[in-house]
Amino acid sequence: MEGLSIRHDGIYVDVTFGGGGHSRAILERLGENGKLFGFDQDEAAVANAIADSRFTLVKQNFRYLKNFLKLYNAVPVDGILADLGVSSHQFDTAGRGFSTRFEGPLDMRMNSRSGATAADVLNSYEEGKLKRMFGEFGEVENAGRLARTIVQARAEKPLQTIAELKQAIEPCVRKGKENQYYAQVFQALRIEVNGELDALKEMLMQAVEVLKPGGRLVVISYHSLEDRLVKHFMQKGKFEGEVEKDFYGNMIRPLEPLTRKPILPQEEEIQENNRARSAKLRIAQKSEGGYDKKHD
C-alpha cells in the first residue's frame, strides 16, 4: 500500500484480484471519488467481488489491461498492483490440480473455462518440447530424463491425475528432495498451461502505457523467472539487453525503480503466512519524460 502511494481521488488497478484482500486495502485508502478496477480471469474470483460503487471487477486476464481500461474510460491510472502466481484459494482447491498435496485432475488452468489442461500438455507434447518446458520454466536439473520418463509412461496409459504423474516420475526424483522437485515440475506445467510469462510481459508493457507520469507500479513475484522479468523491465524498460541512452547519455526508460533491491517479508510475516517466504516486492514510478531524471 505504501508503494502505491494512494491518492484519495486516484484511479487504481489490482490486476490480480483473487480473494480481494489487496483491493479492500486500497478501497480503505480511497476517497469517495476514487476508483478501483480489479482484473481476474478465474470464475471463482467473482464470489469475492466487492459491493462498492468505486469498484469494478473485470473478468479477464491482465494481459488485456489496456483494452478494458480504455473501455471503461479509465486511462490514465495512478497505480497498478500485481500479486503474481497462484492464489491461496486455487492452491487449496484439490479439483484445480495446482497443489502436489492433493489428489485431483491435472488441470492447472487459471481460467477453467478454456484452454489446454496440464494433462493435455503432458500427453501431447513431444519429448524435446517437454524437456525445454521443464528446464526453462521449472529449472529442473534432469529435464531430459524427466521428459523421456513421461513419454514412456504415457505410451502405456495417458496421465490424467496428480497421483499418476507423481508415480510416473518417481524414478527421476532425488531422495529427500521430493517436495522441491514436484514443486518445480508443477511450476513448469502451470506456467506453460497459462502462458504466464508472456502474459506478464504484455501486462508490464501495457502498464507503462496506461500509467500517468508519476504513477506507481507495484509487483509481488514468487519465483526467479517472474522476478527477473519484473526487475529488468523496471530497470531498463525491456526484458533483455542493456538500457538505451539518448544522445546526451541519459537513460531512456519509461520507469524509475524505487527499490534497488526487492523488499522481502519479515520473519514474523513468514511465521504467520508461510507462503510469503518466497515473495519479492518491487516498486517503480513512471518517469515524467521517459528517462531517468537523475542522469540529466
MIVEX-883599 format. One record per residue (C-alpha): x, y, z; residue in three letters. Coordinates in steps of 0.05 Angstrom, whole numbers, padded with zeros to 5 digits, always signed. Layout:
// residues N
XYZALA ...
// end
This chain:
// residues 296
+00000+00000+00000MET +00057+00047+00016GLU +00088+00032-00052GLY +00025+00052-00088LEU +00025+00120-00052SER -00051+00123-00057ILE -00085+00189-00073ARG -00157+00196-00046HIS -00186+00213-00115ASP -00140+00168-00156GLY -00154+00111-00204ILE -00121+00045-00185TYR -00118-00025-00214VAL -00109-00092-00177ASP -00092-00137-00237VAL -00094-00200-00193THR -00159-00192-00154PHE -00164-00263-00127GLY -00193-00262-00057GLY -00197-00187-00058GLY -00151-00173+00002GLY -00108-00122-00033HIS -00169-00089-00066SER -00203-00080+00001ARG -00140-00048+00029ALA -00137+00000-00029ILE -00211+00019-00022LEU -00199+00034+00052GLU -00150+00088+00030ARG -00191+00116-00027LEU -00239+00175-00021GLY -00310+00175-00049GLU -00285+00199-00117ASN -00231+00147-00123GLY -00238+00086-00169LYS -00211+00016-00167LEU -00211-00037-00222PHE -00198-00110-00206GLY -00177-00160-00260PHE -00184-00235-00253ASP -00197-00290-00304GLN -00217-00342-00252ASP -00292-00352-00245GLU -00282-00366-00170ALA -00260-00294-00161ALA -00330-00269-00177VAL -00354-00294-00109ALA -00305-00245-00077ASN -00329-00184-00116ALA -00335-00123-00071ILE -00402-00087-00066ALA -00375-00016-00071ASP -00394+00036-00123SER -00320+00054-00130ARG -00301-00017-00150PHE -00307-00053-00218THR -00288-00126-00228LEU -00263-00142-00298VAL -00268-00217-00311LYS -00207-00220-00356GLN -00133-00239-00357ASN -00089-00179-00340PHE -00058-00185-00409ARG -00119-00146-00433TYR -00106-00089-00384LEU -00103-00032-00434LYS -00164-00052-00475ASN -00211-00057-00416PHE -00186+00005-00380LEU -00199+00043-00445LYS -00267+00011-00450LEU -00283+00038-00380TYR -00253+00106-00398ASN -00204+00097-00340ALA -00138+00117-00373VAL -00091+00142-00347PRO -00087+00109-00278VAL -00049+00129-00215ASP -00025+00060-00194GLY -00024-00014-00212ILE -00014-00072-00165LEU +00004-00143-00187ALA +00009-00202-00138ASP +00032-00256-00186LEU +00025-00331-00186GLY -00029-00376-00158VAL -00078-00352-00105SER -00085-00390-00039SER -00156-00409-00059HIS -00131-00441-00123GLN -00076-00478-00086PHE -00124-00504-00034ASP -00178-00529-00082THR -00160-00601-00100ALA -00201-00602-00164GLY -00159-00547-00195ARG -00096-00590-00195GLY -00047-00536-00173PHE -00021-00569-00110SER +00021-00631-00101THR -00012-00641-00033ARG -00079-00665-00061PHE -00103-00718-00108GLU -00141-00690-00167GLY -00142-00679-00242PRO -00082-00650-00278LEU -00117-00585-00296ASP -00079-00523-00272MET -00118-00473-00315ARG -00128-00406-00281MET -00186-00396-00329ASN -00222-00462-00321SER -00269-00445-00379ARG -00218-00450-00435SER -00150-00474-00459GLY -00109-00537-00454ALA -00101-00571-00386THR -00036-00597-00355ALA -00058-00667-00376ALA -00065-00644-00448ASP +00006-00616-00446VAL +00036-00678-00414LEU +00002-00726-00462ASN +00012-00688-00527SER +00079-00650-00525TYR +00138-00684-00559GLU +00197-00702-00515GLU +00240-00643-00537GLY +00185-00593-00521LYS +00173-00624-00453LEU +00248-00621-00438LYS +00251-00546-00456ARG +00189-00532-00414MET +00215-00566-00351PHE +00285-00538-00360GLY +00264-00467-00374GLU +00201-00457-00332PHE +00216-00506-00275GLY +00292-00502-00276GLU +00291-00577-00267VAL +00363-00605-00269GLU +00347-00671-00303ASN +00294-00643-00350ALA +00316-00690-00406GLY +00307-00753-00364ARG +00241-00726-00337LEU +00213-00714-00407ALA +00235-00783-00430ARG +00203-00816-00369THR +00137-00781-00382ILE +00136-00801-00455VAL +00149-00874-00436GLN +00095-00872-00382ALA +00041-00842-00426ARG +00054-00893-00480ALA +00025-00945-00433GLU -00031-00901-00405LYS -00047-00826-00411PRO -00031-00786-00349LEU -00095-00756-00321GLN -00086-00746-00247THR -00034-00717-00198ILE -00022-00786-00168ALA -00009-00816-00237GLU +00042-00762-00254LEU +00078-00768-00187LYS +00081-00843-00193GLN +00107-00840-00265ALA +00163-00791-00249ILE +00184-00821-00182GLU +00248-00851-00212PRO +00271-00781-00230CYS +00264-00752-00160VAL +00325-00746-00115ARG +00312-00776-00046LYS +00300-00724+00007GLY +00283-00671-00046LYS +00215-00697-00066GLU +00174-00635-00047ASN +00222-00587-00082GLN +00224-00630-00145TYR +00148-00637-00151TYR +00141-00562-00139ALA +00189-00547-00197GLN +00151-00596-00243VAL +00084-00565-00224PHE +00110-00495-00233GLN +00134-00510-00303ALA +00067-00541-00322LEU +00027-00484-00292ARG +00068-00431-00328ILE +00061-00468-00394GLU -00014-00481-00387VAL -00030-00408-00370ASN +00023-00374-00413GLY +00042-00336-00350GLU +00108-00305-00372LEU +00081-00280-00438ASP +00020-00251-00402ALA +00066-00218-00351LEU +00108-00185-00406LYS +00046-00159-00441GLU +00017-00131-00376MET +00082-00096-00357LEU +00088-00062-00425MET +00015-00041-00423GLN +00023-00016-00351ALA +00072+00036-00376VAL +00022+00059-00429GLU -00037+00067-00380VAL +00001+00097-00321LEU +00003+00173-00315LYS +00071+00205-00305PRO +00089+00195-00231GLY +00042+00135-00227GLY +00065+00074-00189ARG +00074+00001-00210LEU +00079-00048-00152VAL +00093-00122-00166VAL +00100-00181-00119ILE +00132-00243-00151SER +00144-00312-00124TYR +00198-00345-00167HIS +00261-00324-00202SER +00232-00325-00273LEU +00178-00274-00256GLU +00224-00231-00213ASP +00277-00228-00267ARG +00227-00202-00319LEU +00199-00150-00270VAL +00269-00128-00248LYS +00295-00120-00319HIS +00233-00083-00343PHE +00234-00035-00284MET +00308-00021-00292GLN +00314-00020-00368LYS +00245-00015-00399GLY +00259-00081-00434LYS +00265-00155-00416PHE +00336-00166-00440GLU +00396-00127-00465GLY +00424-00062-00439GLU +00386+00001-00424VAL +00384+00050-00482GLU +00411+00121-00476LYS +00398+00185-00514ASP +00449+00230-00550PHE +00469+00261-00483TYR +00477+00195-00446GLY +00411+00200-00408ASN +00378+00133-00394MET +00316+00123-00437ILE +00269+00082-00395ARG +00195+00090-00380PRO +00200+00072-00307LEU +00245+00093-00250GLU +00256+00037-00199PRO +00243+00060-00128LEU +00270-00005-00098THR +00343-00020-00115ARG +00334-00090-00086LYS +00268-00127-00075PRO +00232-00118-00009ILE +00228-00185+00026LEU +00179-00208+00080PRO +00199-00202+00153GLN +00208-00265+00194GLU +00144-00251+00232GLU +00104-00248+00168GLU +00133-00315+00144ILE +00114-00346+00212GLN +00043-00320+00202GLU +00039-00338+00128ASN +00089-00390+00104ASN +00070-00376+00031ARG +00102-00307+00037ALA +00172-00337+00045ARG +00190-00331-00029SER +00154-00264-00043ALA +00194-00206-00073LYS +00164-00137-00077LEU +00188-00086-00128ARG +00163-00015-00138ILE +00173+00033-00196ALA +00147+00100-00217GLN +00131+00123-00287LYS +00183+00174-00309SER +00159+00244-00324GLU +00196+00247-00390GLY +00210+00175-00407GLY +00281+00174-00379TYR +00316+00176-00312ASP +00320+00249-00290LYS +00377+00233-00243LYS +00423+00227-00303HIS +00409+00296-00331ASP 
// end
